[in-house]
Protein backbone atom coordinates (compact mmCIF):
# COMPACT_ATOMS: atom_id res chain seq x y z
CA UNK A 1 0.00 0.00 0.00
CA UNK A 2 1.47 3.35 -0.98
CA UNK A 3 2.93 5.57 1.77
CA UNK A 4 1.48 8.88 2.89
CA UNK A 5 2.88 11.90 1.06
CA UNK A 6 5.18 14.08 3.18
CA UNK A 7 3.68 17.23 4.72
CA UNK A 8 6.52 19.59 5.67
CA UNK A 9 6.27 22.91 7.46
CA UNK A 10 5.23 25.59 4.96
CA UNK A 11 6.93 28.42 6.86
CA UNK A 12 10.53 29.52 6.61
CA UNK A 13 13.29 27.43 5.10
CA UNK A 14 11.30 24.20 5.39
CA UNK A 15 8.74 25.29 2.78
CA UNK A 16 8.95 23.16 -0.38
CA UNK A 17 10.27 24.98 -3.42
CA UNK A 18 7.52 26.14 -5.74
CA UNK A 19 4.71 25.59 -3.22
CA UNK A 20 3.58 29.22 -3.37
CA UNK A 21 3.22 29.42 -7.15
CA UNK A 22 -0.02 29.60 -9.10
CA UNK A 23 -3.24 29.01 -7.20
CA UNK A 24 -3.58 27.35 -3.81
CA UNK A 25 -6.09 25.20 -2.00
CA UNK A 26 -6.23 25.75 1.76
CA UNK A 27 -7.62 22.74 3.63
CA UNK A 28 -8.30 22.34 7.33
CA UNK A 29 -5.64 20.31 9.10
CA UNK A 30 -7.46 17.75 11.27
CA UNK A 31 -5.88 16.52 14.49
CA UNK A 32 -5.79 12.73 14.44
CA UNK A 33 -4.21 9.64 12.91
CA UNK A 34 -3.60 9.05 9.23
CA UNK A 35 -5.63 6.19 7.73
CA UNK A 36 -5.11 4.71 4.26
CA UNK A 37 -6.92 1.95 2.45
CA UNK A 38 -7.41 0.28 -0.90
CA UNK A 39 -9.90 -2.21 -2.32
CA UNK A 40 -9.04 -5.75 -3.40
CA UNK A 41 -10.60 -7.23 -6.52
CA UNK A 42 -13.09 -9.02 -4.26
CA UNK A 43 -14.26 -5.73 -2.78
CA UNK A 44 -12.49 -6.25 0.54
CA UNK A 45 -10.99 -3.03 1.92
CA UNK A 46 -7.45 -3.23 3.28
CA UNK A 47 -6.48 -0.62 5.89
CA UNK A 48 -3.32 0.82 7.35
CA UNK A 49 -2.01 3.77 9.34
CA UNK A 50 1.15 5.72 8.44
CA UNK A 51 3.37 2.97 9.83
CA UNK A 52 1.63 -0.38 9.31
CA UNK A 53 -1.10 -2.26 7.46
CA UNK A 54 -3.70 -4.36 9.27
CA UNK A 55 -4.30 -7.94 8.21
CA UNK A 56 -7.62 -8.14 10.06
CA UNK A 57 -10.03 -5.95 12.00
CA UNK A 58 -8.82 -7.23 15.38
CA UNK A 59 -5.36 -5.82 14.61
CA UNK A 60 -6.72 -2.28 14.17
CA UNK A 61 -6.00 -0.02 17.19
CA UNK A 62 -9.10 0.46 19.35
CA UNK A 63 -9.45 4.17 18.60
CA UNK A 64 -9.42 3.53 14.83
CA UNK A 65 -12.01 0.76 14.81
CA UNK A 66 -15.04 3.11 14.62
CA UNK A 67 -13.37 4.82 11.66
CA UNK A 68 -12.68 1.56 9.81
CA UNK A 69 -16.26 0.47 10.46
CA UNK A 70 -17.54 3.82 9.13
CA UNK A 71 -15.51 3.54 5.90
CA UNK A 72 -16.58 -0.05 5.32
CA UNK A 73 -20.26 0.89 5.70
CA UNK A 74 -20.13 4.02 3.54
CA UNK A 75 -17.72 3.05 0.77
CA UNK A 76 -19.41 2.53 -2.62
CA UNK A 77 -17.46 -0.32 -4.18
CA UNK A 78 -19.41 -0.35 -7.44
CA UNK A 79 -18.82 3.37 -7.94
CA UNK A 80 -15.06 2.78 -7.78
CA UNK A 81 -15.24 -0.19 -10.17
CA UNK A 82 -17.25 1.89 -12.64
CA UNK A 83 -14.85 4.82 -12.44
CA UNK A 84 -11.48 3.15 -13.02
CA UNK A 85 -10.07 0.21 -14.95
CA UNK A 86 -7.80 -0.95 -12.12
CA UNK A 87 -9.53 -0.45 -8.76
CA UNK A 88 -6.67 -2.18 -6.93
CA UNK A 89 -4.33 0.59 -8.10
CA UNK A 90 -6.27 3.28 -6.19
CA UNK A 91 -5.16 4.13 -2.66
CA UNK A 92 -7.24 6.43 -0.46
CA UNK A 93 -5.68 8.56 2.26
CA UNK A 94 -7.30 10.56 5.02
CA UNK A 95 -7.39 11.32 8.70
CA UNK A 96 -9.19 9.55 11.50
CA UNK A 97 -9.87 12.40 13.87
CA UNK A 98 -8.98 11.65 17.47
CA UNK A 99 -8.27 13.48 20.70
CA UNK A 100 -4.63 14.51 20.37
CA UNK A 101 -4.97 17.90 22.05
CA UNK A 102 -7.74 19.47 19.96
CA UNK A 103 -11.27 18.85 21.22
CA UNK A 104 -13.84 18.48 18.43
CA UNK A 105 -17.62 18.33 18.34
CA UNK A 106 -17.63 14.55 17.97
CA UNK A 107 -21.32 14.38 17.03
CA UNK A 108 -20.70 16.54 13.93
CA UNK A 109 -17.21 15.54 12.85
CA UNK A 110 -17.21 12.57 10.42
CA UNK A 111 -15.03 9.69 11.68
CA UNK A 112 -12.97 9.86 8.46
CA UNK A 113 -12.11 12.82 6.24
CA UNK A 114 -10.40 12.10 2.93
CA UNK A 115 -7.29 14.06 2.01
CA UNK A 116 -5.59 12.31 -0.93
CA UNK A 117 -6.15 9.78 -3.68
CA UNK A 118 -3.36 7.94 -5.48
CA UNK A 119 -4.31 6.46 -8.83
CA UNK A 120 -2.05 4.06 -10.63
CA UNK A 121 -1.58 0.43 -11.56
CA UNK A 122 -1.50 -2.36 -9.01
CA UNK A 123 0.80 -4.31 -11.33
CA UNK A 124 3.32 -1.52 -11.95
CA UNK A 125 4.84 -0.49 -8.63
CA UNK A 126 5.33 3.28 -8.40
CA UNK A 127 3.34 3.98 -11.54
CA UNK A 128 0.73 6.67 -10.92
CA UNK A 129 0.23 9.98 -9.16
CA UNK A 130 -1.64 11.79 -6.43
CA UNK A 131 -4.71 13.56 -7.73
CA UNK A 132 -5.05 17.36 -7.38
CA UNK A 133 -7.10 18.47 -4.36
CA UNK A 134 -10.27 19.28 -6.31
CA UNK A 135 -10.17 15.91 -8.11
CA UNK A 136 -9.49 14.04 -4.85
CA UNK A 137 -12.48 15.72 -3.18
CA UNK A 138 -14.75 14.70 -6.06
CA UNK A 139 -13.48 11.10 -5.89
CA UNK A 140 -14.19 10.82 -2.17
CA UNK A 141 -17.69 12.19 -2.67
CA UNK A 142 -18.22 9.76 -5.55
CA UNK A 143 -17.49 6.73 -3.34
CA UNK A 144 -19.64 7.98 -0.45
CA UNK A 145 -16.99 9.47 1.86
CA UNK A 146 -16.45 13.01 3.15
CA UNK A 147 -13.41 14.90 1.87
CA UNK A 148 -11.57 17.20 4.24
CA UNK A 149 -13.16 20.63 4.19
CA UNK A 150 -11.63 23.41 2.11
CA UNK A 151 -11.08 26.75 3.81
CA UNK A 152 -10.33 28.46 0.50
CA UNK A 153 -10.15 27.26 -3.10
CA UNK A 154 -7.97 28.67 -5.86
CA UNK A 155 -6.37 31.36 -3.69
CA UNK A 156 -3.85 33.41 -5.63
CA UNK A 157 -0.39 32.55 -4.31
CA UNK A 158 0.78 36.14 -4.93
CA UNK A 159 -1.60 37.29 -2.20
CA UNK A 160 -0.67 34.58 0.31
CA UNK A 161 1.99 35.12 2.97
CA UNK A 162 2.60 32.02 5.10
CA UNK A 163 4.49 34.03 7.70
CA UNK A 164 1.55 36.28 8.55
CA UNK A 165 -1.34 33.93 7.77
CA UNK A 166 -3.71 33.51 10.73
CA UNK A 167 -5.17 30.02 11.10
CA UNK A 168 -8.98 30.39 10.96
CA UNK A 169 -11.75 28.85 13.02
CA UNK A 170 -12.32 25.12 12.65
CA UNK A 171 -15.44 23.82 10.94
CA UNK A 172 -15.65 21.10 13.60
CA UNK A 173 -15.17 22.84 16.94
CA UNK A 174 -15.68 26.13 18.72
CA UNK A 175 -12.15 27.41 18.29
CA UNK A 176 -9.27 27.60 15.82
CA UNK A 177 -8.32 24.77 13.52
CA UNK A 178 -5.26 22.69 14.37
CA UNK A 179 -3.70 24.19 11.27
CA UNK A 180 -4.02 24.53 7.52
CA UNK A 181 -2.72 22.34 4.70
CA UNK A 182 -1.53 24.34 1.69
CA UNK A 183 -1.78 22.54 -1.67
CA UNK A 184 -1.19 23.43 -5.29
CA UNK A 185 -2.26 21.49 -8.35
CA UNK A 186 1.28 20.46 -9.25
CA UNK A 187 1.55 18.30 -6.16
CA UNK A 188 3.18 20.78 -3.81
CA UNK A 189 2.02 20.68 -0.21
CA UNK A 190 2.89 21.92 3.25
CA UNK A 191 1.26 22.73 6.57
CA UNK A 192 0.82 25.76 8.77
CA UNK A 193 0.27 24.80 12.40
CA UNK A 194 -1.79 26.91 14.76
CA UNK A 195 -0.43 28.05 18.09
CA UNK A 196 -0.53 25.05 20.45
CA UNK A 197 -1.92 27.16 23.32
CA UNK A 198 -4.79 28.38 21.13
CA UNK A 199 -5.94 24.90 20.15
CA UNK A 200 -5.20 22.91 23.30
CA UNK A 201 -8.09 21.04 24.86
CA UNK A 202 -6.06 19.54 27.68
CA UNK A 203 -8.16 18.33 30.56
CA UNK A 204 -7.60 16.63 33.85
CA UNK A 205 -7.67 12.88 33.34
CA UNK A 206 -7.69 9.99 35.80
CA UNK A 207 -4.63 7.82 36.17
CA UNK A 208 -4.70 5.61 33.07
CA UNK A 209 -3.62 2.55 35.09
CA UNK A 210 -6.76 2.87 37.24
CA UNK A 211 -9.36 1.16 35.03
CA UNK A 212 -12.23 1.87 37.41
CA UNK A 213 -11.39 5.58 37.44
CA UNK A 214 -11.20 5.70 33.64
CA UNK A 215 -14.61 4.01 33.38
CA UNK A 216 -16.12 6.30 36.01
CA UNK A 217 -14.83 9.40 34.22
CA UNK A 218 -15.64 8.50 30.62
CA UNK A 219 -18.24 5.70 30.51
CA UNK A 220 -20.93 8.31 31.03
CA UNK A 221 -24.66 8.08 30.48
CA UNK A 222 -24.38 10.39 27.48
CA UNK A 223 -21.74 8.14 25.90
CA UNK A 224 -23.88 5.06 26.51
CA UNK A 225 -26.88 6.80 24.92
CA UNK A 226 -24.89 7.72 21.80
CA UNK A 227 -23.51 4.20 21.44
CA UNK A 228 -26.93 2.58 21.83
CA UNK A 229 -28.45 5.02 19.32
CA UNK A 230 -25.73 4.16 16.79
CA UNK A 231 -26.29 0.42 17.24
CA UNK A 232 -30.03 0.91 16.79
CA UNK A 233 -29.51 2.92 13.58
CA UNK A 234 -27.40 0.14 12.11
CA UNK A 235 -29.85 -2.55 13.16
CA UNK A 236 -27.25 -4.24 15.32
CA UNK A 237 -27.95 -6.03 18.57
CA UNK A 238 -27.85 -3.81 21.66
CA UNK A 239 -26.11 -6.28 23.96
CA UNK A 240 -23.91 -5.63 26.97
CA UNK A 241 -20.83 -6.82 25.08
CA UNK A 242 -21.55 -4.71 21.99
CA UNK A 243 -22.23 -1.60 24.06
CA UNK A 244 -19.10 -2.09 26.19
CA UNK A 245 -16.92 -2.56 23.08
CA UNK A 246 -18.23 0.59 21.40
CA UNK A 247 -17.93 2.66 24.57
CA UNK A 248 -14.27 1.70 24.97
CA UNK A 249 -13.67 2.55 21.29
CA UNK A 250 -15.34 5.92 21.84
CA UNK A 251 -13.18 6.62 24.90
CA UNK A 252 -10.05 5.76 22.89
CA UNK A 253 -11.06 8.14 20.08
CA UNK A 254 -12.61 11.08 21.90
CA UNK A 255 -10.75 11.46 25.23
CA UNK A 256 -7.16 11.88 26.51
CA UNK A 257 -7.05 8.21 27.54
CA UNK A 258 -4.43 6.22 25.60
CA UNK A 259 -4.57 2.47 25.17
CA UNK A 260 -1.66 0.25 24.26
CA UNK A 261 1.63 -1.00 25.55
CA UNK A 262 4.12 0.96 27.60
CA UNK A 263 3.91 3.27 30.55
CA UNK A 264 1.26 5.97 30.70
CA UNK A 265 -1.35 4.00 28.80
CA UNK A 266 -4.49 2.19 29.90
CA UNK A 267 -5.11 -1.54 29.66
CA UNK A 268 -8.04 -2.00 27.26
CA UNK A 269 -9.17 -5.31 28.75
CA UNK A 270 -9.26 -3.94 32.30
CA UNK A 271 -11.11 -0.80 31.22
CA UNK A 272 -13.61 -2.86 29.25
CA UNK A 273 -14.21 -5.09 32.29
CA UNK A 274 -14.95 -1.96 34.33
CA UNK A 275 -17.28 -0.66 31.61
CA UNK A 276 -19.27 -3.92 31.36
CA UNK A 277 -20.93 -3.44 34.75
CA UNK A 278 -21.89 0.11 33.86
CA UNK A 279 -23.24 -1.05 30.50
CA UNK A 280 -25.39 -3.67 32.21
CA UNK A 281 -26.77 -1.11 34.66
CA UNK A 282 -27.50 1.34 31.83
CA UNK A 283 -29.37 -1.24 29.74
CA UNK A 284 -31.32 -2.48 32.76
CA UNK A 285 -32.53 1.08 33.41
CA UNK A 286 -33.87 1.63 29.86
C-alpha positions in Angstrom: 0.0 0.0 0.0 1.5 3.4 -1.0 2.9 5.6 1.8 1.5 8.9 2.9 2.9 11.9 1.1 5.2 14.1 3.2 3.7 17.2 4.7 6.5 19.6 5.7 6.3 22.9 7.5 5.2 25.6 5.0 6.9 28.4 6.9 10.5 29.5 6.6 13.3 27.4 5.1 11.3 24.2 5.4 8.7 25.3 2.8 9.0 23.2 -0.4 10.3 25.0 -3.4 7.5 26.1 -5.7 4.7 25.6 -3.2 3.6 29.2 -3.4 3.2 29.4 -7.1 0.0 29.6 -9.1 -3.2 29.0 -7.2 -3.6 27.3 -3.8 -6.1 25.2 -2.0 -6.2 25.8 1.8 -7.6 22.7 3.6 -8.3 22.3 7.3 -5.6 20.3 9.1 -7.5 17.8 11.3 -5.9 16.5 14.5 -5.8 12.7 14.4 -4.2 9.6 12.9 -3.6 9.0 9.2 -5.6 6.2 7.7 -5.1 4.7 4.3 -6.9 2.0 2.4 -7.4 0.3 -0.9 -9.9 -2.2 -2.3 -9.0 -5.8 -3.4 -10.6 -7.2 -6.5 -13.1 -9.0 -4.3 -14.3 -5.7 -2.8 -12.5 -6.2 0.5 -11.0 -3.0 1.9 -7.5 -3.2 3.3 -6.5 -0.6 5.9 -3.3 0.8 7.3 -2.0 3.8 9.3 1.2 5.7 8.4 3.4 3.0 9.8 1.6 -0.4 9.3 -1.1 -2.3 7.5 -3.7 -4.4 9.3 -4.3 -7.9 8.2 -7.6 -8.1 10.1 -10.0 -6.0 12.0 -8.8 -7.2 15.4 -5.4 -5.8 14.6 -6.7 -2.3 14.2 -6.0 0.0 17.2 -9.1 0.5 19.4 -9.4 4.2 18.6 -9.4 3.5 14.8 -12.0 0.8 14.8 -15.0 3.1 14.6 -13.4 4.8 11.7 -12.7 1.6 9.8 -16.3 0.5 10.5 -17.5 3.8 9.1 -15.5 3.5 5.9 -16.6 -0.1 5.3 -20.3 0.9 5.7 -20.1 4.0 3.5 -17.7 3.1 0.8 -19.4 2.5 -2.6 -17.5 -0.3 -4.2 -19.4 -0.3 -7.4 -18.8 3.4 -7.9 -15.1 2.8 -7.8 -15.2 -0.2 -10.2 -17.3 1.9 -12.6 -14.8 4.8 -12.4 -11.5 3.1 -13.0 -10.1 0.2 -14.9 -7.8 -1.0 -12.1 -9.5 -0.5 -8.8 -6.7 -2.2 -6.9 -4.3 0.6 -8.1 -6.3 3.3 -6.2 -5.2 4.1 -2.7 -7.2 6.4 -0.5 -5.7 8.6 2.3 -7.3 10.6 5.0 -7.4 11.3 8.7 -9.2 9.6 11.5 -9.9 12.4 13.9 -9.0 11.7 17.5 -8.3 13.5 20.7 -4.6 14.5 20.4 -5.0 17.9 22.1 -7.7 19.5 20.0 -11.3 18.9 21.2 -13.8 18.5 18.4 -17.6 18.3 18.3 -17.6 14.6 18.0 -21.3 14.4 17.0 -20.7 16.5 13.9 -17.2 15.5 12.8 -17.2 12.6 10.4 -15.0 9.7 11.7 -13.0 9.9 8.5 -12.1 12.8 6.2 -10.4 12.1 2.9 -7.3 14.1 2.0 -5.6 12.3 -0.9 -6.1 9.8 -3.7 -3.4 7.9 -5.5 -4.3 6.5 -8.8 -2.0 4.1 -10.6 -1.6 0.4 -11.6 -1.5 -2.4 -9.0 0.8 -4.3 -11.3 3.3 -1.5 -11.9 4.8 -0.5 -8.6 5.3 3.3 -8.4 3.3 4.0 -11.5 0.7 6.7 -10.9 0.2 10.0 -9.2 -1.6 11.8 -6.4 -4.7 13.6 -7.7 -5.1 17.4 -7.4 -7.1 18.5 -4.4 -10.3 19.3 -6.3 -10.2 15.9 -8.1 -9.5 14.0 -4.9 -12.5 15.7 -3.2 -14.7 14.7 -6.1 -13.5 11.1 -5.9 -14.2 10.8 -2.2 -17.7 12.2 -2.7 -18.2 9.8 -5.6 -17.5 6.7 -3.3 -19.6 8.0 -0.5 -17.0 9.5 1.9 -16.4 13.0 3.1 -13.4 14.9 1.9 -11.6 17.2 4.2 -13.2 20.6 4.2 -11.6 23.4 2.1 -11.1 26.8 3.8 -10.3 28.5 0.5 -10.2 27.3 -3.1 -8.0 28.7 -5.9 -6.4 31.4 -3.7 -3.9 33.4 -5.6 -0.4 32.5 -4.3 0.8 36.1 -4.9 -1.6 37.3 -2.2 -0.7 34.6 0.3 2.0 35.1 3.0 2.6 32.0 5.1 4.5 34.0 7.7 1.5 36.3 8.6 -1.3 33.9 7.8 -3.7 33.5 10.7 -5.2 30.0 11.1 -9.0 30.4 11.0 -11.8 28.8 13.0 -12.3 25.1 12.7 -15.4 23.8 10.9 -15.6 21.1 13.6 -15.2 22.8 16.9 -15.7 26.1 18.7 -12.2 27.4 18.3 -9.3 27.6 15.8 -8.3 24.8 13.5 -5.3 22.7 14.4 -3.7 24.2 11.3 -4.0 24.5 7.5 -2.7 22.3 4.7 -1.5 24.3 1.7 -1.8 22.5 -1.7 -1.2 23.4 -5.3 -2.3 21.5 -8.4 1.3 20.5 -9.3 1.5 18.3 -6.2 3.2 20.8 -3.8 2.0 20.7 -0.2 2.9 21.9 3.3 1.3 22.7 6.6 0.8 25.8 8.8 0.3 24.8 12.4 -1.8 26.9 14.8 -0.4 28.1 18.1 -0.5 25.0 20.5 -1.9 27.2 23.3 -4.8 28.4 21.1 -5.9 24.9 20.2 -5.2 22.9 23.3 -8.1 21.0 24.9 -6.1 19.5 27.7 -8.2 18.3 30.6 -7.6 16.6 33.9 -7.7 12.9 33.3 -7.7 10.0 35.8 -4.6 7.8 36.2 -4.7 5.6 33.1 -3.6 2.6 35.1 -6.8 2.9 37.2 -9.4 1.2 35.0 -12.2 1.9 37.4 -11.4 5.6 37.4 -11.2 5.7 33.6 -14.6 4.0 33.4 -16.1 6.3 36.0 -14.8 9.4 34.2 -15.6 8.5 30.6 -18.2 5.7 30.5 -20.9 8.3 31.0 -24.7 8.1 30.5 -24.4 10.4 27.5 -21.7 8.1 25.9 -23.9 5.1 26.5 -26.9 6.8 24.9 -24.9 7.7 21.8 -23.5 4.2 21.4 -26.9 2.6 21.8 -28.5 5.0 19.3 -25.7 4.2 16.8 -26.3 0.4 17.2 -30.0 0.9 16.8 -29.5 2.9 13.6 -27.4 0.1 12.1 -29.9 -2.5 13.2 -27.2 -4.2 15.3 -28.0 -6.0 18.6 -27.9 -3.8 21.7 -26.1 -6.3 24.0 -23.9 -5.6 27.0 -20.8 -6.8 25.1 -21.5 -4.7 22.0 -22.2 -1.6 24.1 -19.1 -2.1 26.2 -16.9 -2.6 23.1 -18.2 0.6 21.4 -17.9 2.7 24.6 -14.3 1.7 25.0 -13.7 2.6 21.3 -15.3 5.9 21.8 -13.2 6.6 24.9 -10.0 5.8 22.9 -11.1 8.1 20.1 -12.6 11.1 21.9 -10.7 11.5 25.2 -7.2 11.9 26.5 -7.1 8.2 27.5 -4.4 6.2 25.6 -4.6 2.5 25.2 -1.7 0.2 24.3 1.6 -1.0 25.5 4.1 1.0 27.6 3.9 3.3 30.5 1.3 6.0 30.7 -1.4 4.0 28.8 -4.5 2.2 29.9 -5.1 -1.5 29.7 -8.0 -2.0 27.3 -9.2 -5.3 28.7 -9.3 -3.9 32.3 -11.1 -0.8 31.2 -13.6 -2.9 29.2 -14.2 -5.1 32.3 -14.9 -2.0 34.3 -17.3 -0.7 31.6 -19.3 -3.9 31.4 -20.9 -3.4 34.7 -21.9 0.1 33.9 -23.2 -1.0 30.5 -25.4 -3.7 32.2 -26.8 -1.1 34.7 -27.5 1.3 31.8 -29.4 -1.2 29.7 -31.3 -2.5 32.8 -32.5 1.1 33.4 -33.9 1.6 29.9 
